[in-house]
Amino acid sequence: MKIKRYMAASMRAALNQVRAEQGPDAVILSTRRVSEGIEVIAAVDYDEALIAGAARRYAQAAIAAPTASPAATTSPAATTSPAATTSRAAATTSAATASSTATATPPRAAATTASAAVRPAVSAPSFKPAARGSAPAAARRPAIPGQTASTAAAANTHGLALMQRELTDMRRLLESGLASMSWHDRRQREPLRASVLEQLSAMDIAPDVASALAAQAPSSTKLKDTSKLPLALLLQHLPVVDGLSTVSGGVVAIVGPTGAGKTTTIAKLAARWASKHGSGDLALVSTDAYRIGAREQLMTYARILGAAMHAPNSGRELARVLERCGSKRLVLIDTAGMGPRDERLAEQLAALKHGAPRAKVLLALPAHGEVHALEEIIRAFAGISPAACVITKVDESASLGAVISATVRNRLKIAYLCNGQRVPDDLHAAHQKRVWLVRAARKLSERTAPRGEAYLARHFGRGHAHA
């Protein structure tokens, strides 16, 4: 058996070296990433029985060495007998030989041929089912002085962990290489769509949404400036509410997590209505009995606008309040802020359903939220079937890609955009500001570094699909 170590910048280059020098029958004993690149240890004329025996002797020596008694190491027979000295030298030589071969690859590690086919290098007896009526494998092995069952189990566990770590590293390395190759190939075959993916990723658009939008892009275009193509795709698929105003009367409730800006949005809607229609046909309702000062804040707005204010504490009381407000053209309901995992959220939503079954529900989504947090919010409030959403705190967000991705993925229409605290100036109908929203997302992306090649290859390369 001939064993040789190869160094290369990538796994592909290392395998090419092995194949060129040792042929397609060479066996990869181990791979690892080092500072110089990729280290590959390969062998030809591979003898599995020899490696298994050497690895077993090495493991036995490693287990027996720390458990040897001091008396045994200092006995006259151990220090004066030439036979014992020769035996120890032979054992040391065997252990060193086994170490050079088996250290990089545990006894149960899987070996990979240079032609990229994987086959087991050493059979693991403990993984094979024993023949009926035969003794267990551990009972058939010769006893090792000083070895206990717990020590042997620990050694087996450690070896298995090493094998799993080695295989995991190899899998990740191969996936990364295949994804990178696929991404570079896609760039050459579909340069326009690859450019769209790069620009959407720079805007922090989620990979799945970016891929769906890029699939709608043409394979080629006569446009000289292709940088506007991602913006056009976003504008085309951005879900917004049509019409001049979403709140044109009736009963409207705003729900959402704590701190999303629901009360301020209610105040903006109320002020805008009062400026056009007066406050006589307007009523404000607060069901937030949890947050200190929440009702007082809405009461202040109602006093300034000259509108009626109500504060029911249950779904039944809410139904009675809405019955008394039947003559009002617009009733705005401010609900308590509840996190998606709050145990009281289900009770709050049930009370709103019972007390205002025909209310139009708007979901407040903070623009600075992360994409996973926004997805959790949308799922938590999906049971009340929001008609649309209000994107709040646009002026406080460092990126708008997450909230845009969440609305596009869930087809949740955008009714309003809030980009400040001024009442009612900082409230805008989404259909009038859709271009502004997309351009703002693009402008914010210019302040951050673009996505690297590793990110693009990982999410848009197809190499990981073959793993």
C-alpha positions in Angstrom: 0.0 0.0 0.0 1.4 3.4 -1.0 0.2 6.4 1.0 0.8 10.0 -0.1 -0.2 13.5 1.1 -1.5 16.1 -1.3 -2.0 19.8 -0.9 -4.2 22.0 -3.2 -6.2 25.1 -3.1 -9.5 23.3 -3.6 -11.0 19.8 -3.2 -11.4 19.5 -7.0 -7.7 20.3 -7.6 -6.6 17.8 -4.9 -8.7 15.1 -6.4 -7.3 15.8 -9.9 -3.7 15.4 -8.4 -4.7 12.1 -6.8 -6.3 10.8 -10.0 -3.4 11.8 -12.1 -0.7 10.3 -9.9 -2.4 7.2 -8.3 -5.1 6.5 -10.7 -8.9 6.1 -10.4 -8.5 3.2 -7.9 -6.9 5.4 -5.3 -8.6 5.8 -1.9 -9.0 9.0 0.1 -8.1 8.3 3.7 -8.7 11.8 5.1 -9.3 15.4 4.1 -9.1 18.5 6.1 -8.8 22.3 5.6 -5.5 23.8 6.5 -4.0 27.3 6.2 -2.4 26.4 2.8 -5.8 25.1 1.4 -7.0 21.5 1.4 -5.0 18.5 2.6 -5.8 15.1 1.2 -4.2 11.8 2.2 -4.7 9.1 -0.4 -3.5 5.5 -0.8 -3.3 3.0 -3.6 -3.3 -0.8 -3.2 -5.6 -0.3 -0.2 -5.7 -3.1 2.3 -8.8 -2.8 4.5 -7.8 -5.7 6.8 -4.3 -4.2 7.4 -5.7 -0.8 8.3 -8.4 -2.4 10.6 -5.8 -4.5 12.4 -3.4 -1.5 12.9 -6.2 0.8 14.0 -7.4 -1.9 16.5 -3.9 -2.3 18.0 -3.5 1.4 18.2 -6.8 1.9 20.0 -6.0 -0.9 22.5 -2.6 0.6 23.2 -4.1 4.0 23.7 -6.7 2.6 26.2 -4.2 0.4 28.1 -1.5 3.0 28.5 -3.2 5.4 30.9 -4.6 2.6 33.0 -1.3 0.7 33.6 -0.4 0.5 37.3 2.8 2.2 38.7 4.0 -1.1 40.1 3.9 -2.8 36.7 6.0 0.0 35.2 8.7 -0.2 37.9 8.9 -4.0 38.3 12.3 -5.7 37.8 10.9 -7.8 35.0 9.8 -4.7 33.1 13.2 -3.0 33.4 15.7 -5.9 33.0 14.0 -8.3 30.5 15.3 -8.0 27.0 12.2 -9.8 25.7 10.0 -7.2 27.4 12.0 -4.4 25.9 11.7 -5.9 22.5 8.0 -6.3 22.9 7.5 -2.7 24.0 9.5 -1.5 21.0 7.4 -3.6 18.6 4.2 -2.3 20.2 5.5 1.3 19.9 6.4 0.7 16.2 3.0 -0.8 15.5 1.2 2.1 17.2 3.3 4.7 15.3 2.6 2.9 12.0 -1.1 2.7 12.8 -1.1 6.4 13.9 0.3 7.6 10.7 -2.5 5.9 8.8 -5.4 5.9 11.2 -5.1 9.3 13.0 -6.5 11.2 10.1 -9.2 8.6 9.6 -10.9 6.8 12.6 -11.4 3.1 12.3 -15.0 3.5 11.2 -14.4 6.5 8.9 -15.7 6.4 5.3 -13.1 6.5 2.5 -13.6 8.3 -0.8 -12.1 7.3 -4.1 -10.5 9.8 -6.4 -13.3 9.4 -8.9 -15.6 10.9 -6.2 -17.3 7.6 -5.4 -17.6 6.9 -1.6 -17.1 3.4 -0.2 -16.3 2.3 3.4 -12.5 2.1 4.2 -12.9 0.0 7.3 -15.8 -2.2 8.3 -17.2 -1.4 11.7 -17.9 -4.8 13.3 -20.1 -3.3 16.1 -22.5 -2.0 13.4 -23.0 -5.4 11.8 -25.9 -7.6 13.1 -24.5 -10.6 14.8 -25.3 -14.1 13.5 -28.1 -15.9 15.4 -26.7 -17.7 18.4 -23.3 -16.1 18.2 -21.7 -14.2 21.0 -21.5 -10.4 21.0 -18.5 -8.8 19.3 -17.3 -7.3 22.5 -17.3 -10.8 24.1 -15.3 -12.3 21.3 -12.5 -9.7 21.5 -9.5 -10.6 23.7 -9.5 -8.8 27.1 -7.1 -5.9 27.4 -5.3 -5.4 30.7 -6.7 -2.5 32.7 -9.6 -1.9 30.3 -13.1 -1.5 31.7 -16.5 -1.5 30.0 -16.9 2.2 30.6 -13.4 2.9 29.1 -14.1 0.9 26.0 -17.5 2.6 25.6 -15.9 6.0 25.9 -13.2 5.1 23.4 -15.9 3.9 20.9 -18.0 7.1 21.5 -14.9 9.3 20.9 -14.1 7.4 17.7 -17.6 7.7 16.4 -17.6 11.5 17.2 -14.4 11.9 15.3 -15.8 10.0 12.3 -19.0 12.0 12.3 -17.1 15.3 12.5 -14.9 14.3 9.6 -17.8 13.3 7.4 -19.7 16.5 8.3 -16.7 18.6 7.4 -16.3 16.7 4.1 -20.0 17.1 3.3 -19.9 20.8 3.9 -16.7 21.2 1.8 -18.3 19.4 -1.1 -21.6 21.3 -0.8 -19.7 24.6 -0.7 -17.7 23.7 -3.8 -20.6 22.5 -5.8 -22.7 25.5 -4.9 -19.9 27.8 -5.9 -19.4 26.1 -9.2 -23.2 26.2 -9.9 -23.4 29.9 -9.0 -20.5 30.8 -11.4 -22.1 28.6 -14.1 -25.4 30.4 -13.6 -23.7 33.8 -13.9 -22.4 32.7 -17.3 -25.6 31.2 -18.6 -28.0 33.8 -17.1 -26.1 37.0 -16.5 -29.2 39.2 -16.4 -31.0 37.1 -13.8 -27.8 36.7 -11.8 -27.5 40.4 -11.7 -31.1 40.7 -10.5 -30.3 38.2 -7.7 -27.2 40.2 -6.7 -29.1 43.5 -6.5 -32.1 42.1 -4.7 -29.8 40.4 -2.2 -28.0 43.7 -1.6 -31.4 45.2 -0.7 -31.8 42.5 1.9 -34.6 40.8 0.0 -35.0 37.2 1.3 -33.4 34.5 -0.9 -36.7 32.7 -1.7 -38.4 36.0 -2.7 -35.4 37.1 -4.7 -35.4 33.8 -6.6 -39.1 34.0 -7.4 -38.7 37.6 -8.7 -35.6 36.8 -10.7 -37.5 33.9 -12.4 -39.9 36.6 -13.7 -37.0 38.5 -15.3 -36.4 38.2 -19.0 -33.3 36.2 -20.1 -32.1 39.2 -22.1 -33.0 42.9 -22.5 -32.2 45.9 -24.7 -32.1 48.2 -21.8 -28.7 49.9 -21.3 -29.2 50.4 -17.6 -30.2 47.0 -16.1 -30.0 48.3 -12.5 -33.6 49.4 -12.7 -34.9 45.9 -13.5 -35.0 44.7 -9.9 -36.9 47.8 -8.9 -39.4 47.2 -11.7 -39.9 43.6 -10.6 -40.4 44.7 -7.0 -42.9 47.3 -8.0 -44.8 44.8 -10.1 -45.2 42.2 -7.3 -45.4 44.5 -4.3 -48.9 43.9 -2.8 -50.6 47.2 -2.1 -54.2 48.2 -1.4 -55.9 49.8 -4.4 -58.0 52.9 -3.9 -57.5 56.4 -2.5 -58.1 55.3 1.1 -58.4 52.1 3.0 -60.2 53.6 5.9 -63.3 55.1 4.4 -65.7 54.3 7.2 -67.1 51.4 9.3 -65.2 49.7 12.1 -61.5 49.4 11.8 -59.2 47.6 14.3 -55.4 47.7 14.4 -53.6 44.7 15.9 -49.9 43.9 16.2 -47.1 43.2 18.6 -46.0 45.4 21.5 -44.3 48.7 20.3 -45.4 48.4 16.7 -46.9 51.9 16.7 -50.6 50.9 16.8 -51.8 53.8 19.0 -49.9 56.4 17.0 -51.3 55.0 13.8 -54.9 55.2 15.3 -54.2 58.9 16.1 -53.0 59.6 12.6 -56.1 57.9 11.0 -58.4 59.7 13.4 -56.8 63.1 12.7 -57.0 62.6 9.0 -60.6 61.7 9.1 -61.5 64.6 11.4 -59.7 67.1 9.1 -61.9 65.9 6.2 -65.2 64.9 7.8 -65.2 66.4 11.2 -65.1 64.6 14.6 -68.8 64.2 15.2 -69.0 60.9 13.3 -65.8 59.6 14.8 -65.3 57.3 17.9 -62.2 55.9 19.4 -62.1 52.6 21.3 -59.3 51.2 23.4 -59.2 47.5 24.5 -55.7 47.8 25.9 -56.1 47.2 29.6 -52.6 45.8 30.0 -50.1 48.6 29.2 -50.0 51.5 31.7 -50.9 54.8 30.1 -52.2 53.3 26.9 -55.8 54.4 27.3 -54.7 57.8 28.6 -52.6 58.4 25.5 -55.6 57.7 23.2 -57.8 59.7 25.5 -55.5 62.7 25.0 -55.9 62.4 21.2 -59.7 62.0 21.5 -59.9 65.2 23.6 -57.8 67.1 21.1 -59.9 66.0 18.2 -63.2 66.3 20.1 -64.1 62.7 19.4 -65.9 60.2 21.7 -63.7 57.7 23.6 -64.6 54.3 25.0 -62.6 51.7 27.0 -64.3 48.2 27.1 -62.6 45.4 29.1 -64.0 42.3 27.4 -65.4 41.1 24.1 -69.0 41.4 25.5 -68.4 45.1 26.6 -66.9 45.8 23.2 -70.0 44.5 21.4 -72.2 46.8 23.6 -69.9 49.8 22.8 -70.1 49.2 19.1 -73.8 48.9 19.4 -74.0 52.3 21.0 -71.7 53.8 18.3 -73.9 52.5 15.5 -74.5 56.1 14.3 -70.8 56.8 14.0 -69.4 56.7 10.5 -66.0 55.6 11.6 -65.0 53.6 14.7 -61.2 53.0 15.3 -60.3 50.2 17.8 -56.8 50.3 19.4 -55.9 46.8 20.7 -53.4 45.7 23.3 -49.9 44.9 22.0 -49.2 41.2 22.3 -46.0 39.3 21.3 -46.5 36.3 19.0 -45.6 33.9 21.8 -47.7 35.7 24.5 -50.2 33.2 26.1 -52.8 36.0 26.3 -52.8 36.7 22.5 -55.3 34.0 21.7 -57.7 35.5 24.4 -57.2 39.0 23.0 -58.0 38.0 19.5 -61.0 35.9 20.5 -62.4 38.9 22.4 -62.0 41.1 19.3 -63.6 38.4 17.1 -66.6 38.1 19.5 -67.0 41.8 20.1 -66.4 43.1 16.6 -66.9 40.3 14.1 -67.4 42.6 11.1 -64.4 44.9 11.8 -61.8 45.4 9.2 -58.5 44.4 10.8 -55.1 46.0 9.9 -51.9 44.4 11.1 -49.1 46.8 12.2 -45.7 45.5 11.1 -42.6 47.4 12.3 -40.2 48.0 9.3 -37.1 47.4 11.5 -38.1 43.8 12.3 -36.1 40.9 11.2 -37.6 38.6 8.5 -38.1 35.7 10.9 -39.7 37.9 13.5 -42.0 39.4 11.0 -43.0 35.9 9.7 -43.8 34.9 13.3 -46.0 38.0 13.7 -47.9 37.3 10.5 -48.5 33.7 11.5 -49.6 34.6 15.0 -52.2 37.1 13.8 -53.3 35.1 10.7 -56.2 33.6 12.7 -58.0 37.0 12.7 -57.6 37.4 8.9 -56.1 40.9 8.6 -57.4 42.7 5.5 -54.1 44.5 5.0 -51.1 45.7 7.0 -49.6 49.1 8.0 -45.8 49.3 7.8 -44.7 51.4 10.7 -41.4 52.9 11.8 -40.0 53.1 8.3 -37.8 56.1 9.3 -36.2 53.9 12.1 -35.3 51.0 9.9 -31.8 50.4 8.5 -33.2 48.0 5.8 -36.6 47.5 4.3 -35.9 44.2 2.6 -37.2 42.1 5.4 -40.6 43.7 5.7 -41.0 43.8 1.9 -40.0 40.1 1.7 -42.6 39.2 4.4 -45.5 41.0 2.6 -44.6 39.6 -0.9 -44.1 36.0 0.5 -47.5 36.1 2.4 -49.3 38.2 -0.2 -50.3 40.6 2.6 -51.4 43.8 1.1 -49.9 47.1 2.4 -52.5 49.8 3.2 -50.3 52.5 4.8 -46.7 53.5 5.4 -45.7 55.4 8.6 -42.4 57.1 8.5 -42.4 59.4 11.6 -44.3 60.5 14.7 -46.0 63.6 13.3 -49.8 63.4 13.4 -51.2 63.0 10.8 -48.5 64.1 8.4 -46.4 60.9 8.6 -49.1 58.6 7.4 -49.2 57.8 3.6 -51.4 55.6 1.5 -49.2 52.7 0.2 -50.5 52.8 -3.4 -49.3 56.4 -3.6 -45.9 55.7 -2.1 -45.0 52.3 -3.6 -42.2 53.8 -5.8 -40.9 55.7 -2.9 -40.8 52.6 -0.7 -38.8 50.6 -3.3 -36.4 53.5 -3.9 -35.9 53.9 -0.1 -35.1 50.2 0.1 -32.5 50.6 -2.7 -31.0 53.7 -1.0 -30.6 52.0 2.3 -28.8 49.1 0.7 -26.1 51.5 -0.6 -25.1 52.2 3.0 -24.1 48.6 3.6 -21.6 46.2 2.0 -23.0 44.1 -0.8 -23.5 40.3 -0.3 -20.4 38.3 -0.7 -19.8 35.4 -3.2 -20.2 32.9 -0.4 -23.7 34.1 0.4 -24.8 34.2 -3.3 -23.4 30.7 -3.9 -25.0 29.2 -0.8 -28.5 30.5 -1.6 -28.5 30.6 -5.4 -26.1 27.8 -6.3 -27.7 24.5 -7.0 -24.8 22.4 -5.6 -26.5 21.9 -2.3 -29.5 20.3 -4.0 -27.3 17.3 -5.0 -26.1 16.6 -1.5 
